[in-house]
Amino acid sequence: MSSQSNHPEKLGYSIREACHATSLGRTTIFAHIASGRLRVTRIGGRTIIPAESLRKLIQGG
């Protein structure tokens, strides 16, 4: 049986999703955004964190 999912890879995360995916708190996520270590994009009224930016943060890049 294949372990691959039929869901496409996420391109971006909401603040809540980023917290859940990284086990970091909202305050920590917002601190990384404010310091420029985490890039965000505003779309309408939503703040989206690109998946690549979140990966770089976690990998220490």
Steps between C-alpha positions, in 0.01 A plus 500: 500500500634844408555756775468795261203728544277623220520850646730747325785650702396821677632820345427718801383491860278722709643616833300230679615229259863614531476477878357150478751383236805629690385466863589867547268748671332798338726744683810319370363490145422873511848573644659318206280696259592832666872420491483406130597136557157388380351642179126556470262596222174684554214379280181687563469501878706185550863466596659207320843360579657337193596137566858562383542782753376278782736218392798739495420617851476145634817391318689795644545683171 
